[in-house]
């Protein structure tokens, strides 16, 4: 049974801040107008956390109108003024770090040590990065490239951005969507997943506290079918940024195309973990367990397919299973917990379905079940290792999004790279080798937006994140993300005041 010492009210003392509603429009909380409610559930206990009114189309309209009204003033601010505001924002986020960590752990089931050491510090760092990067948005002179003309390029904000974020990293995804957009001078309406809205709302509140003008950041919390589609199709939204599954991303693209919007998609992943026979086996085993189980495997860059060259295969399987068995599954708020629950019982059952079906064609080496006893009320699932599946099997080709690693052998280097590329996805990958030539070949030939060598999963604000193929297009983080949230204008001056006449004469003759 659930331990009363870890009851939900004690986990999240700041939840009363949402008494006025779970929509954040023009600098204040309001209630949704869809006529329907949703309840946020603690996935570790099954207890209700917060019931709120969902957003409907009218709320989306109000949020877009607020963002549109705020755009002239915010886009007209100097880069220095936007930078100063974002520096203050980063400071407020740092001051509220514990509140954010507890709220993120509560709604997602993440171990508190993970949100304290990874999610929240990463978000603060992202805010600090874009506070500085806001001052680097500049045009570019083209010099005297056309005789008596001078050209230059202006980099301008796009307008109102409509963003949709997933439930696996609600706080960090809010940061990845919002920060580059507003640093570039845009205003934004963000729709978080309805099951994990808490930290997105807190993020927007912190921005207001830091002095960002009302309407620059707005949050609408509703379903994808109602609020999300209305936001994507809204005629006053100039750009859509979406992170989520490839299937939903296709629908987002379809809706956005009707109004010819700028589109940024970060979609699914099925990251390969390629271990060559000269790799440090102990490092690879530890990297595989960490890379596969981060955020309970609910990470589009998580290690999901380990391809191990045959001389190391059996040892890798044995040692990885043994290390997985030492991972402590438990209450996210308990200090010793390594792995919390999945985000919901629905997601837990989905993961279990993949594993149960795999028993007919592969070997479940360890895990493959929900824990019993004190954890039965939560959406927990044991770390699971599956061996000897075939390349065309469901667990190799489909995104499981849970604490499951599949291991397959390969013989030649060419075969290993071919198998690593043999899914529709291309978000992230890693290769493990002591040979610099092998490693460099892997970075060239693996089709993914990020390839780690002798590591898996670390990300930094200064470097881009985004995929190839069915994993979408466009970049989050880094200065490259400004390419998504700005548009380029060519400006050309006639320095002689007679060039137009000369051009007319060239085209039409003397008249």
N, C-alpha and C positions, 0 to 999 in steps of 0.2 A: 504494500500500500504506500501511498505518497507520504513522505515525511512532513508533518505539520510545521517543523522548524524552517522549512523552505517554502512556505505558502506564498502564493502569487502576490498578495498585497505587499509583503515584505520585500519582494524582489524588485518592485517598481514603485517606489514611493511617489514618483513624480506624475503618476497617471492622472491625477486630478486636474492637471493643466489642460486636459482635453474635454473638460465639462462643457465648453461652449461649442464643440463640434470638431470634426476631423477634416475640414476643408480650410485651406489657408489662402485667402484671396485679398489682395490689396492691403496686406499687413495685418490681417486679423483672422481669427478662427471663426468659422461659421458652420452651421449644420447643413448637411446635404439635402437636396430637394427631390431625390428620386422616389421617395415614399417607401424605400426599403432600407433595412439595416444589415450590418454585418458585425460579427463578433470575432475579435482577435483572441486566439486561444494560445495558451502556454503549451508548446508541444512536449515539454518535459513532464507535465502533470495532467494535461487534458483540461485544466481549469480555464474559465473565462477570464480574460484580462480587461477587455474594453468592448462595449457595444456602441456603434456609432451609425449615423445616417449616411448612406452611400451618396456619392455625387451622381447627378444626372446631367443631361445635356444643358440645362439652364445654368448649372454651376460651372460647366466648362465654358459656356459663353461669357459668364461673368469674369472668370479668371483670364480668358483671352482678352477681354475688353480692358481689364486692369493692366495686363502686360502691354497691350497696345498703347494705352495712355501713358505708361511710364517710359516707353521706348525713346521718344524724342529727347527727354532730359538725360536719361542714362547713356544713350549713344552719343549725346553731345558733350558728355563729361570728358575731361582730358584723361589720357591713360594714367597720369599720376593720381588723379582724383579717384578713378576706379581702383587703382592699386592700393591707395590708402584705405579705402573701404574694405577691401579684401584682406589687408593686413589686420585690421580690427576684427574682421570676421574670424580669421584664424585664431586670434587671441581668445575670442569668446568660446570658440569650439574647444580650445585647450582648457579653459576654465571649467567647462561643463563636461569634461572627459568622462567622469565616473557616471554621470546620468546617462550619457550616450552609450557607454559600455553596458550598463545594466539593461537599458531598454532594448538594445540590439540582442543581447543574450536571451532576454525574456521572449521576444517575439519570434526569434529564429531557432532557439535551442542551441546556440553556439556556446561553448565553454567560456566563462567569464574571462579566463586568462587569455583566450584568443582575441576577444573584443578589446580587452585592455591593452594587449601588446601588438595587435595587428590592425584590426578594423579602425579603431578610433585614432591611433597615432598616424596611420596611413591617410586618413581623411584630413587631419590637421596639416600634415605635410603637403597634401595636395592643395589645400587652400593657400598655404604659404608659397608654394611654387607658382600658382597662378596669380597670386598677388604681385610677385616679381615679374612674371612673364607678361602681364598686362602692359608693361612699359616697353615691351619689345615688339609690339604690333606696329609695324611701320611699312610705309610704301617703299618703292624702289625706283630710282631714276634709270631711265633708259638712255640718257645722254642725247647727243645730237645724231641720232641714228637715221634721220630722214632729212638731210640737207638743212634747210632753214627752220626746222621744227625742233622743239624740245618736248620729250615725252616723259611722263612718270606714271607710276602705278599707285593708286589708292587702294588700301585694304579697308573695307567697310563692313560693319555688322549687317546681318541679314534681316533681322526684325524679331518677331515673336517666334520662339522655338517651342514646339510641343514635344516633350520627351516622355517616354514610357520606360520604367525601370522594373527589374525583376525582384523576386523575393529572397534570393540567396545571399545578396550583399546589399541590403536596403540603404544603409548609410553610405557606403563607399560608392554605390551606383548613383545615389543622389549627388554626391560630390563630383563624380566623373561626368555626369550630364550637365550639372548646373555651372560648375566653376569655369570651364573654358568658354561656355556660352556667354556668361555675364562679364567675364574678363574682357571679351572681345566687344562688348557694348550691346549685346542682345538682351532681351528680357525673356522670361521662360515660364511655361506652365508644365509642371512635372506631374505625371500620374504614377504613383508607386503601386505595387501590388496591394490589393485590398487586404491580404492576410498579414502584411508587414508594413503598416503605414507610420508607425510611431516615430522612428528616427528621422524620416523625411520631413515630417511636420516639425520636429524639434530643430532640424537643420534650418528650415525657413524662418522659424522664430528667432534663432540665433543670428541670422542675417539681419533681421529687423533690429534686434538689439544692438548689432554692430553699426547700425546707421545706414544700411542700404535702403534706398527709397522704397516706399510701398509700391507694390505692383511689379517690381523687378523679378522677384521670385514668388511663384504661386504654386500651390499644391492642390490637386483635386484627387480625392480618394474614392474611386469607383471601380466598377468592373471593366474589363477590357472590351467586352461586347458593346457596352453602353457608353461609358465615359471615354474609353480609349479610342474607339472608332470615331466618335464625334470629334475628339481632339485632333486625330490624324487628318480627318477630312475637312476640318474647319477652314474656311476661305481666308481668314485673317492670320492663320499660322503659316509662316514662310518656310519652315523646315521641320522635319520630324527626325528624332533620334530615338532608336528603339534597341533595347537589349532584351533578349529572350530566345525562345526556341526558333528553329529555322521554319517550322510550320507556321507559327504566328507571324514571323517576319515576312513571309510571302504574302500574307493577308495585309499587313501594314503597307507593304510596297504597292499592293493593288489599290488600296484606298488612297494612298498618297499620290499615286500617279494621276488620279482624276483632277487634281488641282496643280499638277506639275511642281511638286514641292522638292526642295533639296532633301536628300534622304541619307541617313547614316544608320547602318545596321550592324550590330554586334550580336551574332547568333550562336548556335550550338557549337559544341566541340566534342572531340573524341580523341584526346591527346595520346599519341604513342610515346612509349618509354623504351628506347632502343638501347640494349645492352650488348656491346661487342665482347668478344672473348678475352680481350686484354683489360677489361674494366676492373676497377677496384670493387670487388664483389660486396664487401661490407658496406662501402659507401653507397653502392647502387641499391642494396636491400633497404637501407635506412631511407634513401631518397624515394624509393618506391612507396614505402609505407606512409611517409609524410606527404608525398605528392598525391597519393590516392585518397587519403583520409582527411585532408584539409577540409574544414567546414562540412564534415561528415560526407565528403565526396560530392557535395552539391556545389560544384565549381566547374565552369565550362573549360577551364584549363587544367583540371585535375588529371593526374596520370590514370588512364583507364585501360590501356592496352600495353602490356609489357611484352616486348619481343626480345628474347634472350638467346644469344648464339649457343648452339647445342652443347658445347663443352661445359658451359656454366648453368645450363637449364635446370637440371634436377636440384643442384645445390641452391640455386636462386629460389626455386619453389619452396624447398624445405625451410630455408632460413627466413624467407619473407613470411611464411605462415607462422613460424615460431615467434617472430617479432610482432606480427599482428595480434597474436594471442596475449601479448603483454599490455596492449592498449587498454586503458581503463575507461570503460563506458559508464556514464553516470550523470548525475544532476549537474547541469551547466554551472550552477553557482557553488558547487563543492570544489575546494581548492585542488584536489587530486585528479579531477576529471580531465581526460584527454579527448574524449569523443562524446558529444551530446546527441540528442535525438535528431531525426530528420525534421523538416519544417512542419510536417503534418502527418496524421495517420494515413491520409490519402497517398502521400508521397512514399511513406514507409511501405504500404501495401503494393504500390507500383514497383518498388525496388525488389520486394520479396517475390513478386510475380516473375521478374526476369530470372532470378536465381532458381526458383522452383522449376521453371521451364528448362533451364540449362542442365538440370540433373539428368535429363534423358540423352544428352549428347556430350557432356563434359564432366570433369571431376571437381566437385566442391571440396577443396582441401581443408578449409577452415571457415567458421562462421556459417552463414546461410540460415540464420534464424534470429528472431527477436529474443532478447534476454528475458528471463523470468524474474519473479520475486518483486522487489521494491520498484522495479522499472516498468512493470507491466502496464501502468496507466499511460505511459508516455509513448512517443512515436520512435522508439529506439530500434536499432538493427545492428547486429554484431558486425565488425569488420570481416569482410569475406574475400577469399581468394579462390578463383576458379582457374583450373589448368586444363590443357588439352582440348580446348574448344577449336573449332575450325574457323578459318578466316571469314567465311561467308555466314557465320552464325549470328544470331540476334545480339548476343552479349558483346560481340566484337564490332558489329556495324552500327548499333543503336546507342543513343545516349541514355545511360541508366540513371545517372545523377544520384548516386548513393555511394556508400562505403564499400565498393566492389572493384577489385582489380582482376583482370583477366590476363593470364600468362600463356604465351605461345612460343615455340622454338623456331629458330631459323638456322640455316647453314651458312650461306655466303653473305658477304656484305651487301651485294646487289639485291639479294632476296630480302634482307632485313629492311632496306630502304624502300623497296617496292611494297612490302607489306605495311610499312608505316604510312605510306601514301594511299593505301587502298581503302579509303572511306571517302564519303562526300565532303568531310570536314577539313578545315585547315586553320585552326586557331592557334594551337601551341603544340610543342613537342619537346622531347629531350633526347640526347644521345650521351652514352657513357663509354669513354675510352681513354686510355693513357696516350694514344697515338694522335698527335696533332693533325696528321694528314687525314686519318679516318674521321676525326671530329670535324675538320674543315669540310670534308666531302659531305658529311651529314648536314651541316648548316646550309650548303649550297643546294642539295638535292631534295631535302624534306620540304614539302609544300605546306608551310605554316607561317603565320604572322610573327611567331616568336619561337626560336629554337634555343633551348638551354643546353649547355655542355657541362656534364658532371654535376648537375643540379636540376631541380624541377620546382617551379611555382613562384620564385621571388619576382616581384614587380617593383618598379620605382617610378616616382612622379616624372622624372626627366626623360623617360623612354616610352615610346608609343605602345599601345595595346590594341590589337585588332586582327582580323582574320582574312583568310583566302577562301575562295570557293563557297560552299554552303555555310561557312561560318561568317559570311557577311563581308562588308567593306567599310572603310573609314577607320579612323583612329581615335581612341580615348587617350587621355593623359598626354603629357609632353607638349612641346611647341607644335608638333604635327597636328594636334587636335584643332588648332586655330584654322587649319585648312578647311575643316568641316563647318566652322561657325562664322566664317567671313566670306565675302565675295570680293573679287578683284575688278577694279575699274581702271581702264586706260585713259589717261588725260593727255591731250596733245595741244601744244601752243604753236601758233604761227608767229615766229619772231620778227617777220619782215613786214607784215600787214599787206603783202602783195602776193603771197603764195597761192591764195585762193583764186586770184585772177590768172596766175600762171597755170594752175591746174585746169581752170575753165578753158583757157586757150588751147591747152594740150588735148583736151577731150573734144571740144566743140569748134576749135578754130577761132580766128579773129571775128568778133561780132560787136 
